Amino acid sequence: MSTEIENFNNGLEVDEAVDSIAEGYDKEKVRNFFMRAENANFIVPHRDNVNVIPLFNSKDGLKLIPIFSSFEAFEKSPLPKDKAAIMHFDKINDIVKNSGGNIAGIIINPHGKSLVFKHSDAKVPDQVPKGNVKLMKPAFVPDAVVSALKSYLSDCEKVYAAYVLWAQKEDDLAPHLFVVIDFDGKREEFFPKVAEAIRPALKKGDNIEIAKADFKLLKTAEKLVVPVYKKS
């Protein structure tokens, strides 16, 4: 084991960020944490071949790259301590992006208080459009859809914001509505209720997708549009 790894600590307060989410989601604090994490180095375990990284299987079946903010966090892992490298977040994220959706994201400190970065191309039902997809500012969003979203989401306790974009795959003739919702909870329980609330506002042939906002998707939405709903 190298001295560099044995003494490694990137200074990120992962436990504090996890507690902040659990105690009511101080969004500004959490957002600052994720921005710092994206500019940090981490310990990344590997196999005998340094280019082969073991994957962590989450409870909901996602394959994630395990990374560690310090050697102290790495010590809690059963993985061999002599097979690890220090790697920048961007390089780790490139591995996720180049996996074709087979790797869903990155998990920081998986054997303690952990945080997950889910990639938008992950092969997860009801997450985001698959394949080569362009997200863009819509030229038009039906008022009835906006009203239906506002009306339903305003009664939901753990929904923080919602954005309506256009999404278009390479082989699509036209873009379709793509709703990004920032909320706490399970999308498989929440999305059917949102879809039911929106359905009366849709015309025959309208296509709409709903996605739970991960950090990168949220940043994309914020750059393109203002939220159609924001918790006051």
The 8 nearest C-alpha neighbors of each residue, nearest first, counted from 0:
[[1, 81, 2, 80, 4, 5, 82, 83],
 [2, 0, 3, 4, 5, 81, 6, 83],
 [1, 3, 5, 4, 6, 0, 7, 70],
 [4, 2, 1, 6, 5, 7, 85, 0],
 [5, 3, 7, 6, 2, 1, 70, 0],
 [4, 6, 2, 3, 7, 70, 1, 0],
 [7, 5, 4, 3, 2, 70, 8, 69],
 [6, 8, 4, 69, 70, 5, 3, 9],
 [9, 7, 69, 10, 68, 70, 6, 11],
 [8, 10, 68, 11, 69, 40, 7, 39],
 [11, 9, 8, 12, 68, 69, 13, 39],
 [10, 12, 13, 9, 68, 36, 32, 35],
 [13, 11, 15, 14, 10, 16, 32, 68],
 [12, 14, 16, 15, 11, 17, 112, 113],
 [15, 13, 17, 16, 112, 12, 18, 113],
 [14, 16, 18, 12, 13, 17, 19, 20],
 [15, 17, 19, 13, 18, 14, 29, 12],
 [18, 16, 14, 20, 19, 15, 13, 21],
 [19, 17, 21, 15, 20, 16, 22, 14],
 [18, 20, 16, 22, 17, 21, 24, 25],
 [19, 21, 24, 17, 18, 22, 23, 25],
 [20, 22, 18, 19, 23, 24, 17, 16],
 [23, 21, 19, 20, 18, 24, 25, 17],
 [22, 24, 21, 20, 25, 19, 26, 18],
 [23, 25, 20, 26, 19, 22, 21, 29],
 [26, 24, 28, 27, 19, 23, 29, 20],
 [25, 27, 29, 24, 28, 30, 20, 19],
 [28, 26, 30, 29, 25, 31, 32, 24],
 [27, 29, 31, 30, 26, 25, 32, 16],
 [30, 28, 32, 26, 31, 27, 16, 25],
 [29, 31, 27, 33, 32, 28, 26, 34],
 [32, 30, 34, 28, 29, 33, 27, 35],
 [33, 31, 29, 35, 30, 34, 36, 28],
 [32, 34, 36, 30, 35, 31, 37, 29],
 [33, 35, 31, 37, 36, 32, 30, 38],
 [36, 34, 32, 38, 33, 37, 31, 39],
 [35, 37, 33, 39, 38, 34, 32, 11],
 [36, 38, 34, 35, 88, 39, 33, 89],
 [37, 39, 35, 36, 88, 34, 40, 87],
 [40, 38, 36, 37, 87, 88, 35, 41],
 [39, 41, 87, 86, 88, 85, 9, 38],
 [42, 40, 68, 86, 85, 67, 66, 43],
 [41, 43, 85, 67, 66, 84, 86, 83],
 [42, 44, 66, 84, 83, 85, 41, 86],
 [45, 43, 83, 82, 52, 84, 42, 53],
 [46, 44, 52, 83, 49, 82, 51, 53],
 [45, 47, 48, 51, 49, 52, 82, 53],
 [48, 46, 49, 45, 82, 51, 50, 52],
 [47, 49, 46, 50, 51, 45, 52, 82],
 [50, 48, 45, 51, 46, 47, 52, 82],
 [49, 51, 48, 52, 45, 46, 47, 53],
 [52, 50, 49, 46, 48, 45, 53, 47],
 [51, 53, 45, 46, 44, 54, 50, 49],
 [54, 52, 45, 51, 46, 55, 44, 64],
 [55, 53, 64, 63, 62, 52, 56, 65],
 [54, 56, 63, 62, 65, 64, 57, 53],
 [57, 55, 62, 61, 60, 63, 54, 58],
 [56, 58, 61, 60, 59, 55, 62, 63],
 [57, 59, 60, 56, 61, 62, 55, 63],
 [60, 58, 57, 61, 56, 62, 123, 185],
 [61, 59, 57, 58, 56, 62, 123, 63],
 [60, 62, 57, 56, 59, 103, 63, 58],
 [61, 63, 56, 102, 103, 55, 54, 57],
 [62, 64, 104, 105, 55, 54, 103, 102],
 [63, 65, 105, 54, 106, 55, 66, 104],
 [66, 64, 106, 55, 105, 107, 63, 109],
 [67, 65, 43, 107, 42, 41, 108, 106],
 [68, 66, 108, 42, 41, 69, 107, 73],
 [67, 69, 41, 9, 8, 42, 11, 72],
 [70, 68, 8, 71, 72, 7, 67, 9],
 [69, 71, 73, 72, 7, 5, 74, 8],
 [70, 72, 74, 69, 73, 75, 8, 68],
 [73, 71, 69, 70, 74, 75, 67, 108],
 [74, 72, 70, 75, 76, 71, 67, 69],
 [73, 75, 71, 76, 72, 70, 80, 77],
 [76, 74, 73, 72, 110, 77, 71, 111],
 [75, 77, 78, 74, 73, 110, 72, 109],
 [78, 76, 79, 75, 74, 80, 73, 110],
 [77, 79, 76, 80, 44, 82, 73, 74],
 [80, 78, 81, 82, 77, 44, 83, 76],
 [79, 81, 82, 78, 83, 0, 74, 73],
 [80, 82, 0, 79, 83, 1, 44, 78],
 [83, 81, 80, 45, 79, 44, 46, 84],
 [84, 82, 44, 43, 45, 81, 42, 80],
 [83, 85, 43, 42, 86, 44, 82, 4],
 [86, 84, 42, 41, 43, 40, 83, 87],
 [85, 87, 40, 41, 84, 42, 88, 43],
 [86, 88, 40, 89, 90, 39, 41, 91],
 [87, 89, 91, 90, 37, 40, 39, 92],
 [90, 88, 92, 91, 87, 93, 37, 38],
 [89, 91, 93, 92, 88, 87, 94, 86],
 [92, 90, 88, 94, 93, 89, 87, 95],
 [91, 93, 89, 95, 94, 90, 88, 96],
 [94, 92, 96, 90, 95, 91, 97, 89],
 [95, 93, 97, 91, 92, 96, 98, 90],
 [94, 96, 92, 98, 93, 97, 102, 104],
 [97, 95, 93, 94, 98, 92, 99, 100],
 [96, 98, 94, 99, 95, 93, 100, 92],
 [99, 97, 95, 101, 100, 96, 102, 94],
 [100, 98, 97, 101, 96, 120, 102, 95],
 [99, 101, 121, 122, 120, 102, 98, 103],
 [100, 102, 98, 99, 103, 122, 121, 62],
 [103, 101, 62, 100, 95, 104, 63, 98],
 [104, 102, 121, 62, 118, 63, 117, 61],
 [105, 103, 117, 63, 118, 116, 102, 95],
 [104, 106, 64, 63, 116, 115, 65, 117],
 [105, 107, 115, 65, 114, 109, 63, 64],
 [106, 108, 66, 114, 113, 67, 109, 65],
 [107, 109, 67, 113, 110, 111, 72, 66],
 [110, 108, 113, 111, 107, 106, 65, 112],
 [111, 109, 108, 76, 75, 112, 113, 72],
 [112, 110, 109, 113, 108, 72, 75, 14],
 [113, 111, 14, 17, 108, 110, 109, 114],
 [112, 114, 108, 109, 107, 111, 106, 115],
 [113, 115, 107, 106, 17, 116, 112, 108],
 [116, 114, 106, 105, 117, 107, 113, 104],
 [115, 117, 105, 104, 106, 118, 114, 213],
 [118, 116, 104, 103, 115, 213, 119, 105],
 [117, 119, 104, 120, 121, 103, 116, 95],
 [118, 120, 121, 127, 117, 216, 126, 213],
 [121, 119, 100, 118, 129, 122, 127, 99],
 [122, 120, 100, 103, 123, 119, 118, 102],
 [123, 121, 100, 120, 101, 124, 103, 129],
 [122, 124, 121, 126, 125, 103, 61, 127],
 [125, 123, 126, 122, 127, 187, 121, 186],
 [126, 124, 127, 210, 123, 209, 186, 187],
 [125, 127, 210, 124, 123, 211, 128, 209],
 [128, 126, 210, 119, 125, 129, 120, 209],
 [127, 129, 132, 130, 126, 120, 166, 208],
 [130, 128, 120, 127, 131, 132, 122, 121],
 [129, 131, 132, 128, 168, 120, 169, 99],
 [130, 132, 168, 169, 129, 133, 167, 128],
 [133, 131, 168, 167, 130, 166, 134, 128],
 [132, 134, 167, 166, 168, 135, 131, 169],
 [135, 133, 166, 165, 132, 164, 167, 136],
 [136, 134, 165, 164, 137, 133, 166, 223],
 [135, 137, 223, 164, 165, 224, 138, 134],
 [138, 136, 165, 139, 164, 135, 140, 163],
 [137, 139, 136, 140, 165, 135, 164, 174],
 [138, 140, 137, 141, 136, 142, 165, 176],
 [139, 141, 142, 137, 138, 144, 145, 163],
 [142, 140, 143, 144, 139, 145, 200, 201],
 [143, 141, 145, 144, 146, 140, 147, 200],
 [142, 144, 146, 200, 141, 145, 147, 201],
 [143, 145, 147, 200, 141, 142, 146, 197],
 [146, 144, 142, 148, 147, 143, 149, 227],
 [147, 145, 143, 149, 144, 148, 150, 142],
 [146, 148, 144, 150, 145, 149, 197, 143],
 [149, 147, 145, 151, 146, 150, 152, 144],
 [150, 148, 146, 152, 147, 151, 228, 153],
 [149, 151, 147, 148, 153, 152, 146, 154],
 [150, 152, 148, 149, 153, 154, 147, 196],
 [153, 151, 155, 154, 149, 150, 148, 158],
 [152, 154, 155, 151, 150, 149, 230, 156],
 [153, 155, 152, 151, 156, 150, 149, 158],
 [156, 154, 152, 153, 158, 157, 151, 159],
 [155, 157, 158, 154, 153, 152, 159, 230],
 [158, 156, 183, 182, 155, 159, 184, 181],
 [159, 157, 182, 156, 155, 160, 181, 183],
 [158, 160, 230, 181, 182, 229, 157, 161],
 [161, 159, 229, 181, 228, 180, 158, 230],
 [160, 162, 180, 228, 226, 179, 227, 181],
 [161, 163, 226, 179, 227, 178, 164, 180],
 [164, 162, 178, 177, 179, 176, 161, 227],
 [165, 163, 177, 136, 137, 176, 135, 178],
 [164, 166, 176, 137, 135, 175, 177, 174],
 [167, 165, 134, 174, 175, 133, 177, 176],
 [166, 168, 174, 133, 132, 171, 175, 173],
 [169, 167, 132, 171, 170, 131, 133, 166],
 [168, 170, 171, 131, 167, 132, 133, 130],
 [169, 171, 168, 172, 167, 173, 131, 132],
 [172, 170, 168, 173, 169, 167, 174, 175],
 [173, 171, 170, 174, 167, 169, 168, 175],
 [172, 174, 171, 167, 175, 168, 166, 170],
 [175, 173, 167, 166, 165, 171, 176, 172],
 [176, 174, 165, 166, 206, 207, 177, 167],
 [177, 175, 207, 165, 164, 166, 208, 178],
 [176, 178, 208, 164, 165, 163, 207, 166],
 [179, 177, 163, 209, 162, 208, 210, 164],
 [178, 180, 210, 162, 161, 212, 211, 209],
 [181, 179, 161, 211, 212, 160, 182, 210],
 [180, 182, 212, 160, 159, 158, 211, 161],
 [183, 181, 158, 157, 159, 180, 184, 211],
 [182, 184, 157, 158, 185, 181, 159, 186],
 [185, 183, 186, 182, 189, 157, 188, 187],
 [186, 184, 187, 188, 189, 183, 190, 182],
 [185, 187, 189, 188, 190, 184, 211, 125],
 [188, 186, 185, 189, 190, 191, 125, 124],
 [189, 187, 186, 185, 190, 191, 192, 184],
 [188, 190, 186, 192, 187, 191, 185, 193],
 [189, 191, 193, 192, 186, 187, 194, 188],
 [192, 190, 194, 193, 189, 195, 188, 187],
 [191, 193, 195, 190, 194, 189, 196, 188],
 [194, 192, 190, 196, 195, 191, 197, 189],
 [195, 193, 191, 197, 196, 192, 198, 190],
 [194, 196, 192, 198, 193, 197, 191, 199],
 [195, 197, 193, 194, 198, 192, 147, 151],
 [198, 196, 194, 195, 200, 147, 199, 144],
 [197, 199, 195, 200, 201, 196, 194, 202],
 [200, 198, 201, 197, 196, 195, 202, 147],
 [201, 199, 143, 144, 198, 197, 202, 147],
 [202, 200, 198, 199, 205, 203, 197, 144],
 [201, 203, 205, 204, 200, 199, 198, 206],
 [202, 204, 205, 201, 206, 200, 198, 199],
 [203, 205, 202, 206, 201, 207, 175, 198],
 [206, 204, 202, 203, 201, 207, 175, 176],
 [207, 205, 175, 204, 176, 208, 201, 177],
 [206, 208, 176, 177, 175, 205, 209, 178],
 [209, 207, 177, 178, 176, 210, 206, 127],
 [208, 210, 178, 177, 179, 125, 207, 211],
 [211, 209, 126, 179, 127, 212, 178, 180],
 [210, 212, 180, 179, 181, 126, 213, 186],
 [213, 211, 181, 217, 180, 216, 179, 210],
 [212, 214, 216, 215, 217, 117, 211, 116],
 [213, 215, 217, 216, 218, 212, 116, 33],
 [216, 214, 218, 217, 213, 219, 119, 118],
 [215, 217, 219, 213, 218, 214, 212, 220],
 [216, 218, 220, 214, 212, 215, 219, 213],
 [217, 219, 215, 221, 216, 220, 214, 222],
 [220, 218, 216, 222, 217, 221, 215, 223],
 [219, 221, 217, 223, 222, 218, 224, 216],
 [222, 220, 218, 219, 223, 224, 217, 225],
 [223, 221, 219, 220, 224, 218, 225, 217],
 [222, 224, 220, 136, 221, 219, 135, 225],
 [225, 223, 221, 220, 222, 136, 226, 162],
 [224, 226, 221, 227, 162, 223, 220, 222],
 [227, 225, 162, 228, 161, 229, 160, 224],
 [226, 228, 162, 161, 145, 225, 229, 163],
 [229, 227, 161, 226, 160, 149, 230, 162],
 [230, 228, 160, 159, 231, 226, 161, 227],
 [229, 231, 159, 160, 228, 158, 153, 152],
 [230, 229, 159, 228, 153, 160, 158, 156]]
